[in-house]
Amino acid sequence: MKKVFALLVILVLAFSAFSVTITMTAGAVGTELETLYKQIDMFMQENPDITVQVMPMPNSSTDRHDLYVTYLASGVPDPDVLMLDVIWPAEFAPFLVDLTDDYNYFELDEFFPGTVDSNTVDGRLVSVPWFTDAGILYYRKDLLQKYGYDVPKTWDELFNIAKDISAKEGINGFVWQGARYEGLTCDVMEFVHSFGGEIIESGDVVVDDPRYFDKNVAAIAFMKKLVDDGVTPKGVTTYMEEEARRVFQNGDAVFMRNWPYAWSLANAPDSPVAGKVGITVLPKGPEPDGRNSATLGGWNLGINRNSSKAEIEAAKKLIKFLTSHEQQVFKAVHAGQTPTRISAYNDPRTLEANDFYAEILDVFLSAEPRPISPIYNEISYEIQVAVHSVLTGQAQPKAAVESLAKNLKSLVY
């Protein structure tokens, strides 16, 4: 018996010597975290020598960004795997492992080229695309049919339809992300671009350029009008993605701007609006320059440069697993998050769970990026502050745009 026990101890010690524990940050929007836990369990069954500990992060990407700054600047090895917003690679590149030599290992030729480009900084691959996103319009197709309306193609049409139906039904007209955080910047860029405006172009601040100034003012004034006229609830200034989703999913709004993840939740068996929801591209602004615009979103996976060699190798295995065809399909089916692998995007299982993908493929392929800059977070902060001050009645649109131009120029130049 003593010999057997000694042998077991030796085996345990030997296994421990070759095992490694890594940590990974994760969000909890919709069923994202629940789905990830299932994926991690599958990964650890396939890789019994690797233990993965998940570090849940705030849903606010702004708050998450600030935590990352603290972690990475302090030089600590945890977390090992970081879930990175699509606009962060340029800023965090100096703190991330260079994955350029692992391009083929991650099979990145199988991904949408744009998602790979967004993870490449000065020729270095610093993170791997996990899922992509684009803003879309959700609507209550039963209510539009009830009152004889077609799906709105312009913002003015949405305004009028939402105002009419919301008054008759006693619900909100249009909900979106109006809290002072990164989600507001995403919404602002969609309004601005759809009105033919621009904030930063080729690295230059153009928010007050004569070509764009009036269009930018008009876009922000329209956002304010939505709130002032009661089409959008005043509480939208506190809404992030989940707050907007809950209002819409509870049957308390006609329209919603959100990301694709909300589709599977809105149509879940226990959802009050299951089977009553339609999706389409976000509306156009006024002629002659109005166009449809969706902000490019999505999240990537990078590795902390301060992690040990063993942790880095384990992290690469985890990222390869999570971005594989099967796992991207699993994520699309269970979390409603759009694949970055072309094969997963076209998988019948993905399309069965998210049949709208085929309808708005062009939205994903032509989504517009936010300003690309190593100081993007500071730029986004100024956009948030300027527009939020308008939404809360502290500033007028024209003055806010003028102030935004001044503040951005002091940052960029």
C-alpha positions as a Markdown table, in Angstrom:
| # | Residue | x | y | z |
|---|---|---|---|---|
| 1 | Met | 0.0 | 0.0 | 0.0 |
| 2 | Lys | 2.8 | 2.4 | 0.9 |
| 3 | Lys | 4.4 | 1.8 | -2.5 |
| 4 | Val | 1.1 | 2.5 | -4.3 |
| 5 | Phe | 0.6 | 5.7 | -2.4 |
| 6 | Ala | 4.2 | 6.8 | -3.1 |
| 7 | Leu | 3.7 | 6.1 | -6.8 |
| 8 | Leu | 0.5 | 8.2 | -6.8 |
| 9 | Val | 2.3 | 11.1 | -5.1 |
| 10 | Ile | 5.1 | 10.9 | -7.7 |
| 11 | Leu | 2.5 | 10.9 | -10.5 |
| 12 | Val | 0.7 | 13.9 | -9.1 |
| 13 | Leu | 3.9 | 15.8 | -8.6 |
| 14 | Ala | 5.0 | 14.9 | -12.2 |
| 15 | Phe | 1.7 | 16.0 | -13.6 |
| 16 | Ser | 1.8 | 19.2 | -11.6 |
| 17 | Ala | 5.3 | 20.0 | -13.0 |
| 18 | Phe | 3.9 | 20.0 | -16.5 |
| 19 | Ser | 0.6 | 21.7 | -15.8 |
| 20 | Val | -0.1 | 25.4 | -16.1 |
| 21 | Thr | -2.8 | 27.8 | -15.0 |
| 22 | Ile | -3.8 | 30.8 | -17.1 |
| 23 | Thr | -6.3 | 33.5 | -16.6 |
| 24 | Met | -8.6 | 35.1 | -19.2 |
| 25 | Thr | -10.7 | 38.2 | -19.1 |
| 26 | Ala | -14.3 | 38.0 | -20.4 |
| 27 | Gly | -17.5 | 40.1 | -20.7 |
| 28 | Ala | -21.0 | 39.1 | -19.7 |
| 29 | Val | -23.2 | 40.7 | -22.3 |
| 30 | Gly | -26.2 | 38.5 | -23.0 |
| 31 | Thr | -25.2 | 34.9 | -22.8 |
| 32 | Glu | -21.5 | 35.6 | -23.6 |
| 33 | Leu | -20.0 | 34.6 | -20.2 |
| 34 | Glu | -22.3 | 31.5 | -19.9 |
| 35 | Thr | -21.2 | 30.3 | -23.3 |
| 36 | Leu | -17.5 | 30.9 | -22.6 |
| 37 | Tyr | -17.6 | 28.8 | -19.4 |
| 38 | Lys | -18.9 | 25.9 | -21.5 |
| 39 | Gln | -16.2 | 26.4 | -24.1 |
| 40 | Ile | -13.5 | 26.6 | -21.4 |
| 41 | Asp | -14.8 | 23.3 | -20.0 |
| 42 | Met | -14.4 | 21.7 | -23.4 |
| 43 | Phe | -10.9 | 23.1 | -23.8 |
| 44 | Met | -9.8 | 21.8 | -20.4 |
| 45 | Gln | -11.1 | 18.3 | -21.2 |
| 46 | Glu | -9.0 | 18.3 | -24.4 |
| 47 | Asn | -6.0 | 19.8 | -22.5 |
| 48 | Pro | -6.0 | 18.4 | -19.0 |
| 49 | Asp | -2.5 | 19.9 | -18.4 |
| 50 | Ile | -4.0 | 23.5 | -18.7 |
| 51 | Thr | -6.3 | 25.1 | -16.2 |
| 52 | Val | -8.2 | 28.3 | -17.3 |
| 53 | Gln | -9.5 | 30.7 | -14.8 |
| 54 | Val | -12.0 | 33.3 | -16.1 |
| 55 | Met | -11.9 | 36.9 | -14.9 |
| 56 | Pro | -15.3 | 38.5 | -15.5 |
| 57 | Met | -15.0 | 42.1 | -16.6 |
| 58 | Pro | -17.5 | 45.0 | -16.5 |
| 59 | Asn | -19.9 | 45.2 | -19.4 |
| 60 | Ser | -18.8 | 48.8 | -20.0 |
| 61 | Ser | -15.9 | 48.7 | -22.4 |
| 62 | Thr | -14.7 | 52.0 | -21.0 |
| 63 | Asp | -14.4 | 50.5 | -17.5 |
| 64 | Arg | -12.8 | 47.4 | -18.9 |
| 65 | His | -10.2 | 49.5 | -20.8 |
| 66 | Asp | -9.3 | 51.3 | -17.6 |
| 67 | Leu | -8.7 | 48.0 | -15.8 |
| 68 | Tyr | -6.5 | 46.8 | -18.6 |
| 69 | Val | -4.4 | 50.0 | -18.3 |
| 70 | Thr | -3.9 | 49.2 | -14.6 |
| 71 | Tyr | -3.0 | 45.6 | -15.2 |
| 72 | Leu | -0.6 | 46.1 | -18.1 |
| 73 | Ala | 1.1 | 49.2 | -16.9 |
| 74 | Ser | 1.9 | 47.5 | -13.6 |
| 75 | Gly | 3.8 | 44.7 | -15.4 |
| 76 | Val | 1.9 | 41.9 | -13.7 |
| 77 | Pro | 1.5 | 38.6 | -15.6 |
| 78 | Asp | -2.2 | 38.3 | -15.0 |
| 79 | Pro | -4.4 | 38.3 | -16.9 |
| 80 | Asp | -2.7 | 36.1 | -19.5 |
| 81 | Val | -5.4 | 36.3 | -22.2 |
| 82 | Leu | -7.1 | 39.6 | -22.8 |
| 83 | Met | -10.4 | 40.1 | -24.5 |
| 84 | Leu | -9.7 | 43.3 | -26.5 |
| 85 | Asp | -12.1 | 45.7 | -28.2 |
| 86 | Val | -11.5 | 46.2 | -31.9 |
| 87 | Ile | -10.3 | 49.7 | -31.2 |
| 88 | Trp | -7.6 | 48.8 | -28.6 |
| 89 | Pro | -4.8 | 46.9 | -30.5 |
| 90 | Ala | -2.9 | 50.1 | -31.5 |
| 91 | Glu | -2.9 | 51.3 | -27.9 |
| 92 | Phe | -2.0 | 48.1 | -26.1 |
| 93 | Ala | 0.4 | 46.7 | -28.8 |
| 94 | Pro | 3.5 | 47.4 | -26.7 |
| 95 | Phe | 2.1 | 45.2 | -23.9 |
| 96 | Leu | 1.0 | 42.3 | -26.0 |
| 97 | Val | 2.9 | 39.2 | -27.3 |
| 98 | Asp | 3.9 | 39.5 | -31.0 |
| 99 | Leu | 2.0 | 36.7 | -32.8 |
| 100 | Thr | 3.3 | 37.4 | -36.3 |
| 101 | Asp | 5.1 | 34.1 | -36.5 |
| 102 | Asp | 1.9 | 32.3 | -35.4 |
| 103 | Tyr | -0.1 | 33.6 | -38.4 |
| 104 | Asn | -0.4 | 30.1 | -39.9 |
| 105 | Tyr | -0.9 | 28.4 | -36.6 |
| 106 | Phe | -4.1 | 30.5 | -36.1 |
| 107 | Glu | -5.1 | 29.8 | -39.7 |
| 108 | Leu | -5.7 | 33.5 | -40.3 |
| 109 | Asp | -6.1 | 33.2 | -44.0 |
| 110 | Glu | -9.5 | 31.6 | -43.1 |
| 111 | Phe | -10.7 | 34.9 | -41.5 |
| 112 | Phe | -12.2 | 38.0 | -42.9 |
| 113 | Pro | -9.2 | 40.1 | -44.0 |
| 114 | Gly | -10.6 | 43.2 | -42.3 |
| 115 | Thr | -10.7 | 41.5 | -38.9 |
| 116 | Val | -7.0 | 40.5 | -39.3 |
| 117 | Asp | -6.0 | 43.9 | -40.4 |
| 118 | Ser | -7.6 | 45.5 | -37.3 |
| 119 | Asn | -5.3 | 43.3 | -35.2 |
| 120 | Thr | -2.1 | 44.2 | -37.0 |
| 121 | Val | -0.1 | 47.2 | -35.7 |
| 122 | Asp | 2.9 | 48.4 | -37.6 |
| 123 | Gly | 3.2 | 45.1 | -39.4 |
| 124 | Arg | 2.9 | 43.1 | -36.1 |
| 125 | Leu | 0.0 | 40.7 | -35.4 |
| 126 | Val | -0.8 | 41.5 | -31.7 |
| 127 | Ser | -4.2 | 39.7 | -31.3 |
| 128 | Val | -6.5 | 37.3 | -33.0 |
| 129 | Pro | -10.1 | 38.1 | -34.2 |
| 130 | Trp | -12.7 | 36.3 | -32.0 |
| 131 | Phe | -16.0 | 37.7 | -33.1 |
| 132 | Thr | -17.0 | 40.7 | -35.2 |
| 133 | Asp | -19.9 | 43.1 | -34.8 |
| 134 | Ala | -21.9 | 45.9 | -36.5 |
| 135 | Gly | -24.7 | 48.0 | -35.3 |
| 136 | Ile | -28.2 | 47.0 | -36.6 |
| 137 | Leu | -31.8 | 48.1 | -36.2 |
| 138 | Tyr | -34.2 | 45.9 | -34.4 |
| 139 | Tyr | -38.0 | 46.5 | -34.9 |
| 140 | Arg | -41.3 | 45.1 | -33.8 |
| 141 | Lys | -42.6 | 43.7 | -37.1 |
| 142 | Asp | -46.0 | 42.9 | -35.6 |
| 143 | Leu | -46.5 | 46.5 | -34.5 |
| 144 | Leu | -45.4 | 47.9 | -37.9 |
| 145 | Gln | -47.9 | 45.6 | -39.6 |
| 146 | Lys | -50.6 | 46.4 | -37.1 |
| 147 | Tyr | -50.4 | 50.1 | -38.0 |
| 148 | Gly | -49.6 | 49.7 | -41.7 |
| 149 | Tyr | -46.0 | 50.9 | -41.7 |
| 150 | Asp | -43.1 | 49.7 | -43.9 |
| 151 | Val | -39.7 | 49.3 | -42.3 |
| 152 | Pro | -38.2 | 52.8 | -42.1 |
| 153 | Lys | -35.4 | 53.6 | -44.5 |
| 154 | Thr | -34.5 | 57.1 | -43.2 |
| 155 | Trp | -34.1 | 58.5 | -39.7 |
| 156 | Asp | -37.1 | 60.8 | -40.3 |
| 157 | Glu | -39.3 | 57.8 | -41.2 |
| 158 | Leu | -38.2 | 56.0 | -38.0 |
| 159 | Phe | -38.9 | 59.1 | -35.9 |
| 160 | Asn | -42.5 | 59.5 | -37.3 |
| 161 | Ile | -43.3 | 55.8 | -37.0 |
| 162 | Ala | -41.8 | 55.5 | -33.5 |
| 163 | Lys | -43.7 | 58.5 | -32.3 |
| 164 | Asp | -47.0 | 57.3 | -33.7 |
| 165 | Ile | -46.9 | 53.7 | -32.5 |
| 166 | Ser | -45.3 | 54.5 | -29.1 |
| 167 | Ala | -48.2 | 56.9 | -28.4 |
| 168 | Lys | -50.8 | 54.4 | -29.4 |
| 169 | Glu | -49.2 | 51.5 | -27.6 |
| 170 | Gly | -48.0 | 53.3 | -24.5 |
| 171 | Ile | -44.4 | 52.2 | -25.0 |
| 172 | Asn | -41.1 | 53.7 | -25.9 |
| 173 | Gly | -40.4 | 54.5 | -29.6 |
| 174 | Phe | -36.6 | 53.9 | -30.0 |
| 175 | Val | -34.0 | 52.8 | -27.5 |
| 176 | Trp | -30.2 | 52.9 | -28.0 |
| 177 | Gln | -26.9 | 53.3 | -26.0 |
| 178 | Gly | -26.8 | 56.9 | -24.5 |
| 179 | Ala | -24.7 | 56.4 | -21.4 |
| 180 | Arg | -21.4 | 58.2 | -21.3 |
| 181 | Tyr | -19.2 | 55.2 | -22.3 |
| 182 | Glu | -17.8 | 53.7 | -25.5 |
| 183 | Gly | -21.2 | 52.5 | -26.7 |
| 184 | Leu | -22.3 | 56.1 | -27.1 |
| 185 | Thr | -19.3 | 56.8 | -29.3 |
| 186 | Cys | -20.4 | 53.8 | -31.5 |
| 187 | Asp | -23.9 | 55.3 | -31.8 |
| 188 | Val | -22.7 | 58.8 | -32.4 |
| 189 | Met | -20.5 | 57.6 | -35.3 |
| 190 | Glu | -23.5 | 55.9 | -36.9 |
| 191 | Phe | -25.6 | 59.0 | -36.7 |
| 192 | Val | -22.8 | 61.3 | -37.9 |
| 193 | His | -21.8 | 59.0 | -40.8 |
| 194 | Ser | -25.4 | 58.5 | -41.8 |
| 195 | Phe | -25.9 | 62.3 | -42.0 |
| 196 | Gly | -22.8 | 62.5 | -44.2 |
| 197 | Gly | -20.6 | 63.9 | -41.5 |
| 198 | Glu | -17.1 | 63.0 | -40.2 |
| 199 | Ile | -15.1 | 63.6 | -37.0 |
| 200 | Ile | -11.5 | 62.4 | -37.8 |
| 201 | Glu | -10.4 | 61.7 | -41.4 |
| 202 | Ser | -7.0 | 60.2 | -42.3 |
| 203 | Gly | -5.8 | 61.3 | -38.8 |
| 204 | Asp | -6.9 | 64.9 | -39.2 |
| 205 | Val | -9.6 | 66.5 | -37.0 |
| 206 | Val | -12.4 | 67.5 | -39.4 |
| 207 | Val | -15.4 | 67.7 | -37.1 |
| 208 | Asp | -15.5 | 71.5 | -37.7 |
| 209 | Asp | -14.4 | 71.4 | -41.3 |
| 210 | Pro | -17.0 | 73.3 | -43.5 |
| 211 | Arg | -17.6 | 70.1 | -45.4 |
| 212 | Tyr | -18.9 | 68.3 | -42.3 |
| 213 | Phe | -19.7 | 70.9 | -39.6 |
| 214 | Asp | -23.4 | 71.4 | -40.4 |
| 215 | Lys | -23.9 | 67.7 | -40.9 |
| 216 | Asn | -22.3 | 66.8 | -37.6 |
| 217 | Val | -24.4 | 69.4 | -35.8 |
| 218 | Ala | -27.6 | 68.1 | -37.5 |
| 219 | Ala | -26.8 | 64.5 | -36.5 |
| 220 | Ile | -26.3 | 65.4 | -32.8 |
| 221 | Ala | -29.3 | 67.6 | -32.9 |
| 222 | Phe | -31.4 | 64.7 | -34.2 |
| 223 | Met | -30.2 | 62.5 | -31.3 |
| 224 | Lys | -31.3 | 65.3 | -28.9 |
| 225 | Lys | -34.6 | 65.6 | -30.7 |
| 226 | Leu | -35.3 | 61.9 | -30.2 |
| 227 | Val | -35.1 | 62.5 | -26.4 |
| 228 | Asp | -36.8 | 65.9 | -26.3 |
| 229 | Asp | -39.8 | 64.7 | -28.3 |
| 230 | Gly | -40.2 | 61.6 | -26.2 |
| 231 | Val | -39.4 | 59.1 | -29.0 |
| 232 | Thr | -36.5 | 58.0 | -26.9 |
| 233 | Pro | -36.9 | 57.9 | -23.1 |
| 234 | Lys | -34.8 | 60.4 | -21.1 |
| 235 | Gly | -33.3 | 57.5 | -19.3 |
| 236 | Val | -31.4 | 56.5 | -22.4 |
| 237 | Thr | -28.6 | 58.7 | -21.1 |
| 238 | Thr | -27.9 | 55.8 | -18.6 |
| 239 | Tyr | -28.5 | 53.0 | -21.1 |
| 240 | Met | -25.7 | 50.6 | -22.2 |
| 241 | Glu | -26.4 | 47.5 | -24.5 |
| 242 | Glu | -28.2 | 45.4 | -21.9 |
| 243 | Glu | -30.4 | 48.2 | -20.6 |
| 244 | Ala | -31.6 | 48.9 | -24.1 |
| 245 | Arg | -32.1 | 45.2 | -24.8 |
| 246 | Arg | -34.1 | 44.5 | -21.7 |
| 247 | Val | -36.5 | 47.4 | -22.5 |
| 248 | Phe | -37.0 | 46.2 | -26.1 |
| 249 | Gln | -37.2 | 42.5 | -25.2 |
| 250 | Asn | -39.8 | 43.2 | -22.5 |
| 251 | Gly | -42.0 | 44.6 | -25.3 |
| 252 | Asp | -41.5 | 48.2 | -24.2 |
| 253 | Ala | -40.1 | 49.7 | -27.4 |
| 254 | Val | -40.8 | 49.8 | -31.1 |
| 255 | Phe | -37.2 | 50.1 | -32.3 |
| 256 | Met | -33.8 | 49.4 | -30.9 |
| 257 | Arg | -30.2 | 49.9 | -32.0 |
| 258 | Asn | -27.9 | 47.1 | -30.8 |
| 259 | Trp | -25.4 | 44.5 | -31.8 |
| 260 | Pro | -26.3 | 41.1 | -33.3 |
| 261 | Tyr | -26.0 | 39.3 | -29.9 |
| 262 | Ala | -29.5 | 40.5 | -29.0 |
| 263 | Trp | -31.2 | 38.5 | -31.7 |
| 264 | Ser | -31.0 | 35.1 | -30.0 |
| 265 | Leu | -32.1 | 36.6 | -26.7 |
| 266 | Ala | -35.0 | 38.5 | -28.2 |
| 267 | Asn | -36.2 | 35.3 | -29.8 |
| 268 | Ala | -35.6 | 33.0 | -26.9 |
| 269 | Pro | -38.6 | 30.8 | -25.8 |
| 270 | Asp | -39.2 | 32.9 | -22.7 |
| 271 | Ser | -38.9 | 36.3 | -24.5 |
| 272 | Pro | -42.1 | 38.3 | -24.7 |
| 273 | Val | -41.3 | 39.4 | -28.2 |
| 274 | Ala | -40.1 | 36.1 | -29.6 |
| 275 | Gly | -41.2 | 35.8 | -33.2 |
| 276 | Lys | -42.2 | 39.4 | -33.4 |
| 277 | Val | -38.8 | 40.9 | -34.1 |
| 278 | Gly | -37.3 | 42.0 | -37.4 |
| 279 | Ile | -33.9 | 43.4 | -38.2 |
| 280 | Thr | -32.5 | 45.7 | -40.8 |
| 281 | Val | -29.8 | 48.1 | -41.6 |
| 282 | Leu | -29.7 | 51.4 | -39.6 |
| 283 | Pro | -31.6 | 54.2 | -41.4 |
| 284 | Lys | -30.1 | 56.8 | -43.7 |
| 285 | Gly | -29.7 | 60.5 | -42.9 |
| 286 | Pro | -31.2 | 63.3 | -45.0 |
| 287 | Glu | -30.4 | 63.8 | -48.7 |
| 288 | Pro | -28.2 | 64.4 | -50.5 |
| 289 | Asp | -25.4 | 62.9 | -48.5 |
| 290 | Gly | -27.4 | 60.5 | -46.2 |
| 291 | Arg | -26.3 | 56.9 | -46.2 |
| 292 | Asn | -26.7 | 53.8 | -44.2 |
| 293 | Ser | -23.8 | 53.4 | -41.7 |
| 294 | Ala | -23.0 | 50.7 | -39.1 |
| 295 | Thr | -20.1 | 51.0 | -36.6 |
| 296 | Leu | -17.6 | 48.2 | -36.8 |
| 297 | Gly | -17.4 | 46.4 | -33.6 |
| 298 | Gly | -16.0 | 43.1 | -32.4 |
| 299 | Trp | -13.5 | 41.6 | -29.9 |
| 300 | Asn | -10.1 | 40.0 | -30.2 |
| 301 | Leu | -7.9 | 37.9 | -28.0 |
| 302 | Gly | -4.3 | 39.0 | -27.1 |
| 303 | Ile | -1.7 | 37.7 | -24.8 |
| 304 | Asn | 0.0 | 39.6 | -21.9 |
| 305 | Arg | 3.7 | 40.1 | -22.7 |
| 306 | Asn | 4.5 | 39.7 | -19.0 |
| 307 | Ser | 3.2 | 36.1 | -18.9 |
| 308 | Ser | 5.7 | 33.3 | -18.5 |
| 309 | Lys | 6.8 | 31.2 | -21.5 |
| 310 | Ala | 4.6 | 28.3 | -20.4 |
| 311 | Glu | 1.6 | 30.6 | -19.9 |
| 312 | Ile | 2.1 | 32.1 | -23.3 |
| 313 | Glu | 2.2 | 28.7 | -25.0 |
| 314 | Ala | -1.0 | 27.7 | -23.1 |
| 315 | Ala | -2.6 | 30.9 | -24.0 |
| 316 | Lys | -1.9 | 30.3 | -27.7 |
| 317 | Lys | -3.6 | 26.9 | -27.5 |
| 318 | Leu | -6.6 | 28.4 | -25.8 |
| 319 | Ile | -6.9 | 31.2 | -28.5 |
| 320 | Lys | -6.5 | 28.7 | -31.3 |
| 321 | Phe | -9.3 | 26.6 | -29.7 |
| 322 | Leu | -11.7 | 29.5 | -29.2 |
| 323 | Thr | -11.2 | 30.8 | -32.7 |
| 324 | Ser | -11.5 | 27.4 | -34.4 |
| 325 | His | -14.3 | 26.7 | -36.8 |
| 326 | Glu | -16.3 | 24.6 | -34.4 |
| 327 | Gln | -16.0 | 27.0 | -31.5 |
| 328 | Gln | -16.9 | 30.0 | -33.6 |
| 329 | Val | -20.0 | 28.1 | -34.7 |
| 330 | Phe | -20.7 | 27.2 | -31.0 |
| 331 | Lys | -20.4 | 30.9 | -30.0 |
| 332 | Ala | -22.6 | 32.1 | -32.9 |
| 333 | Val | -25.3 | 29.5 | -32.0 |
| 334 | His | -25.2 | 30.0 | -28.2 |
| 335 | Ala | -24.2 | 33.7 | -27.8 |
| 336 | Gly | -25.4 | 35.1 | -31.1 |
| 337 | Gln | -21.9 | 36.6 | -31.8 |
| 338 | Thr | -20.8 | 36.9 | -35.4 |
| 339 | Pro | -17.9 | 34.7 | -36.5 |
| 340 | Thr | -14.7 | 36.0 | -37.9 |
| 341 | Arg | -13.9 | 32.8 | -39.8 |
| 342 | Ile | -15.7 | 32.8 | -43.2 |
| 343 | Ser | -16.4 | 29.0 | -42.9 |
| 344 | Ala | -18.1 | 29.4 | -39.6 |
| 345 | Tyr | -20.1 | 32.3 | -40.8 |
| 346 | Asn | -21.5 | 30.2 | -43.6 |
| 347 | Asp | -22.0 | 27.0 | -41.5 |
| 348 | Pro | -25.6 | 25.8 | -41.7 |
| 349 | Arg | -25.8 | 25.6 | -37.9 |
| 350 | Thr | -24.8 | 29.3 | -37.6 |
| 351 | Leu | -27.4 | 30.4 | -40.1 |
| 352 | Glu | -30.1 | 28.2 | -38.6 |
| 353 | Ala | -29.6 | 30.0 | -35.3 |
| 354 | Asn | -29.1 | 33.4 | -36.9 |
| 355 | Asp | -31.0 | 33.4 | -40.1 |
| 356 | Phe | -30.7 | 37.1 | -40.4 |
| 357 | Tyr | -27.0 | 36.9 | -41.1 |
| 358 | Ala | -27.7 | 36.2 | -44.8 |
| 359 | Glu | -30.0 | 39.2 | -45.0 |
| 360 | Ile | -27.5 | 41.8 | -43.8 |
| 361 | Leu | -24.2 | 40.3 | -44.8 |
| 362 | Asp | -23.3 | 43.6 | -46.5 |
| 363 | Val | -23.7 | 45.4 | -43.1 |
| 364 | Phe | -20.9 | 43.3 | -41.6 |
| 365 | Leu | -18.7 | 43.5 | -44.7 |
| 366 | Ser | -19.0 | 47.3 | -45.0 |
| 367 | Ala | -19.1 | 48.4 | -41.4 |
| 368 | Glu | -17.2 | 51.6 | -40.7 |
| 369 | Pro | -14.4 | 51.8 | -38.2 |
| 370 | Arg | -14.2 | 54.4 | -35.4 |
| 371 | Pro | -11.2 | 56.8 | -35.6 |
| 372 | Ile | -8.0 | 54.7 | -35.7 |
| 373 | Ser | -5.4 | 56.1 | -33.3 |
| 374 | Pro | -3.0 | 55.1 | -30.5 |
| 375 | Ile | -4.9 | 57.7 | -28.4 |
| 376 | Tyr | -8.3 | 56.5 | -29.4 |
| 377 | Asn | -9.5 | 56.2 | -25.9 |
| 378 | Glu | -8.9 | 59.9 | -25.3 |
| 379 | Ile | -10.6 | 60.8 | -28.6 |
| 380 | Ser | -13.6 | 58.7 | -27.7 |
| 381 | Tyr | -13.8 | 60.3 | -24.3 |
| 382 | Glu | -14.1 | 63.7 | -25.8 |
| 383 | Ile | -16.9 | 62.5 | -28.2 |
| 384 | Gln | -18.8 | 60.9 | -25.3 |
| 385 | Val | -18.6 | 64.1 | -23.1 |
| 386 | Ala | -19.6 | 66.4 | -25.9 |
| 387 | Val | -22.6 | 64.4 | -27.1 |
| 388 | His | -23.7 | 63.4 | -23.6 |
| 389 | Ser | -23.8 | 67.0 | -22.5 |
| 390 | Val | -26.2 | 67.7 | -25.4 |
| 391 | Leu | -28.4 | 64.7 | -24.5 |
| 392 | Thr | -28.6 | 65.8 | -20.9 |
| 393 | Gly | -29.4 | 69.4 | -21.8 |
| 394 | Gln | -26.1 | 70.9 | -20.6 |
| 395 | Ala | -25.1 | 72.1 | -24.1 |
| 396 | Gln | -26.5 | 72.9 | -27.5 |
| 397 | Pro | -25.4 | 70.9 | -30.5 |
| 398 | Lys | -23.5 | 73.6 | -32.3 |
| 399 | Ala | -21.6 | 74.7 | -29.2 |
| 400 | Ala | -20.8 | 71.0 | -28.4 |
| 401 | Val | -19.4 | 70.4 | -31.9 |
| 402 | Glu | -17.2 | 73.5 | -31.6 |
| 403 | Ser | -16.0 | 72.5 | -28.2 |
| 404 | Leu | -15.3 | 68.9 | -29.5 |
| 405 | Ala | -13.3 | 70.3 | -32.4 |
| 406 | Lys | -11.1 | 72.4 | -30.0 |
| 407 | Asn | -10.5 | 69.5 | -27.6 |
| 408 | Leu | -9.7 | 67.0 | -30.3 |
| 409 | Lys | -7.2 | 69.3 | -32.0 |
| 410 | Ser | -5.4 | 69.8 | -28.6 |
| 411 | Leu | -5.1 | 66.0 | -28.4 |
| 412 | Val | -4.1 | 65.2 | -32.0 |
| 413 | Tyr | -1.8 | 68.1 | -32.9 |
